[in-house]
Amino acid sequence: MTMIGHRLFIKWWSLTRLSRIKRIPFPVFFVTFFLCTNCLSPPVNPKAKPIIIDKATLEFSSEGKELKGTGRVLFDQPLFGLYSKELYFVKAKFLHSHSSFILHSHLSDFSKQDGVKILFERESNTLNFYVSTPNQRMQKLGMKPDYFLKNQELALYIEVENGTENFVDIKIWNFFINPRGNLKIPSAFFSQQNQLTFSDSHLFYSKGQGILWGAELNGIRLIKISREPLNSL
């Protein structure tokens, strides 16, 4: 039994005894128990605070809302669990022709390099994306030619499922239907139309070993990074 389940059982048992002793009507008892269970529900999508690891090479913008430069950052918001499914949103500018960005998911520590790494690499105007798991080499999931043509910005949803039969499953969607257009149109929902890749044809031989997450920037202006509710899918 989980800790929350144990607490709920103790609360239910206590309220049951109280209802018998004081003869509280059943509807009142039911409403009280329902409210108590809601009190234990975790907050939805709390805002994560960045913990900058490489302070000498990463800096905040003048407004204090964006990170810029090269280096690593962790977030003080733990994941749902070791074998959880997580959905991230990333919006960033790739400032140079060889800029790169790595999302670290299900990580315990940067020094151990034991998380799932999703690498986005700019090669001139092409976007390449790779995935690696602990002690395993990078596997190329795909590429998008001309992704950065007249455009430096990337905006993606990234789903990471840790602990599947393939050890890890990855899905990536464009936030915009037309990411290269001047007047960009956000996608109303996730579909094959805006899906960049799905790792169903790849087999990974290890999985992430922790419940932390972070990012690694190389010539990047990080506009926004967040964990999103799973019901967005």
C-alpha positions in Angstrom: 0.0 0.0 0.0 1.3 3.4 -0.9 1.8 6.1 1.7 -1.2 8.1 0.4 -3.3 4.9 0.4 -2.3 4.2 3.9 -3.2 7.7 5.1 -6.6 7.4 3.3 -7.3 4.1 5.0 -6.5 5.5 8.5 -8.7 8.5 7.7 -11.5 6.3 6.5 -11.3 4.0 9.6 -11.2 7.0 11.9 -14.3 8.6 10.3 -16.1 5.3 10.3 -15.7 4.9 14.0 -16.7 8.6 14.6 -19.8 8.1 12.5 -20.8 5.0 14.6 -20.1 6.7 17.9 -21.8 10.0 17.2 -24.3 8.6 14.7 -23.3 11.0 11.9 -25.6 10.4 8.9 -23.9 8.5 6.1 -24.2 11.3 3.5 -22.3 13.7 5.8 -19.6 11.1 6.4 -19.3 10.5 2.6 -18.9 14.2 1.8 -16.3 14.6 4.6 -14.3 11.6 3.3 -14.5 12.9 -0.3 -13.2 16.3 0.8 -10.3 14.7 2.7 -9.2 12.7 -0.2 -9.2 15.8 -2.4 -6.9 17.5 0.2 -4.3 14.8 -0.5 -4.3 15.3 -4.3 -1.0 16.7 -5.6 -1.1 20.2 -7.3 -1.5 20.2 -11.0 1.6 21.4 -13.0 3.3 23.4 -10.2 5.9 25.9 -11.5 9.5 24.5 -11.4 12.4 26.7 -10.2 15.7 26.4 -12.0 18.9 25.4 -10.2 21.8 26.5 -12.4 24.8 24.2 -12.2 27.2 26.1 -14.5 26.8 29.7 -13.3 29.9 30.9 -15.1 28.5 30.1 -18.6 24.7 30.3 -18.1 23.0 33.6 -17.3 19.4 35.0 -17.1 18.2 37.6 -19.5 17.8 41.1 -18.3 14.1 40.4 -17.6 15.1 37.3 -15.6 12.8 35.0 -17.6 15.1 33.3 -20.0 18.4 31.4 -19.7 21.1 32.0 -22.3 24.5 30.4 -23.0 26.1 27.0 -22.4 25.7 24.9 -19.3 23.4 22.7 -17.2 20.3 23.4 -15.2 18.2 21.2 -12.9 14.7 21.9 -11.7 13.4 21.5 -8.1 10.2 19.8 -9.1 10.4 16.0 -8.9 8.8 13.7 -11.5 5.7 11.6 -10.7 7.9 8.6 -10.2 10.8 6.4 -11.5 8.5 4.6 -14.0 6.3 7.6 -14.8 5.2 9.0 -18.1 6.1 12.7 -18.4 5.2 15.4 -20.9 7.5 18.4 -21.3 7.2 21.7 -23.3 10.3 23.3 -24.6 10.7 26.6 -26.4 14.2 27.8 -27.3 16.2 29.7 -29.8 19.2 28.0 -31.4 21.6 30.9 -31.7 24.3 29.3 -33.8 24.4 26.9 -36.8 25.6 24.1 -34.4 23.7 24.9 -31.3 22.3 22.0 -29.3 19.9 21.3 -26.5 19.5 18.2 -24.3 16.5 17.4 -22.2 17.4 15.1 -19.2 14.5 13.1 -17.9 14.4 10.5 -15.0 17.8 11.6 -13.8 19.3 11.2 -10.4 22.4 13.3 -10.8 24.3 15.0 -13.7 27.6 13.5 -12.5 26.1 10.0 -13.0 24.6 10.7 -16.4 21.9 8.1 -15.5 18.9 9.7 -17.1 17.1 9.6 -20.5 18.7 12.1 -22.8 16.9 13.6 -25.7 19.3 15.7 -27.9 18.2 18.3 -30.4 21.0 19.4 -32.6 21.0 22.2 -35.2 23.1 21.4 -38.2 22.9 24.5 -40.4 19.2 24.6 -41.2 18.5 21.0 -40.3 17.1 19.7 -37.0 18.5 16.3 -35.8 17.1 14.5 -32.8 18.7 11.7 -30.8 18.0 9.7 -27.7 20.3 7.8 -25.3 19.7 5.9 -22.1 22.3 5.2 -19.3 25.5 3.5 -20.6 24.0 3.3 -24.1 25.1 5.1 -27.2 23.0 7.8 -28.9 20.4 6.6 -31.4 19.2 9.0 -34.1 15.4 9.2 -34.1 15.1 11.4 -37.1 15.8 14.7 -38.8 13.8 17.7 -40.2 15.5 19.4 -43.1 15.1 23.2 -43.3 13.6 23.4 -39.8 15.7 26.4 -39.1 15.4 28.1 -42.5 14.7 31.8 -41.7 13.9 30.7 -38.2 16.0 30.0 -35.1 13.2 29.0 -32.8 12.2 25.5 -31.7 8.9 24.8 -29.9 8.1 21.2 -29.0 6.1 18.8 -26.8 8.2 15.8 -25.6 6.7 12.7 -24.0 9.1 10.4 -22.1 7.8 7.1 -20.8 10.3 5.4 -18.5 10.1 1.6 -17.7 8.2 0.2 -20.7 8.7 -3.1 -22.4 11.3 -1.3 -24.6 12.6 0.3 -21.4 11.9 3.8 -22.8 9.4 5.3 -25.2 9.7 8.8 -26.7 7.3 10.9 -28.7 7.9 14.4 -30.0 5.4 16.9 -31.5 5.7 20.3 -33.0 3.9 23.0 -31.0 3.3 24.8 -34.3 1.7 23.2 -37.3 4.0 25.3 -39.6 7.2 25.9 -37.5 9.0 27.6 -40.4 6.2 30.1 -41.3 6.3 33.8 -40.5 2.8 33.7 -39.0 2.9 30.5 -37.0 -0.2 28.5 -36.1 -0.3 26.5 -32.9 -1.6 23.0 -33.2 -4.9 22.5 -31.5 -4.1 18.9 -30.5 -1.5 16.2 -30.9 -1.7 14.3 -34.1 0.3 12.7 -36.9 0.2 16.1 -38.7 2.5 17.7 -36.1 4.3 14.6 -34.8 8.0 14.7 -35.5 9.0 11.2 -34.3 7.9 8.2 -32.3 10.5 5.7 -30.9 8.4 2.6 -31.6 11.1 1.2 -34.1 13.9 1.7 -31.6 14.8 -0.6 -28.7 16.6 0.8 -25.7 18.5 -1.4 -23.3 18.3 0.7 -20.1 16.1 3.2 -18.5 16.4 6.4 -16.4 17.4 5.9 -12.8 16.0 8.9 -11.0 13.1 11.2 -10.5 14.8 14.6 -11.4 14.9 16.4 -14.7 17.0 19.1 -16.2 18.5 20.5 -19.4 21.9 21.1 -21.0 22.3 24.1 -23.3 24.9 24.8 -25.9 24.5 28.2 -27.6 20.8 28.3 -26.6 18.4 30.9 -25.4 15.9 29.0 -23.3 12.6 30.8 -23.5 10.4 28.3 -21.7 10.6 24.8 -20.3 7.9 23.1 -18.2 6.2 19.9 -17.4 2.6 19.7 -18.7 -0.5 17.8 -17.5 -0.7 14.4 -19.0 -4.4 15.0 -20.0 -3.0 17.4 -22.6 -2.3 14.2 -24.7 
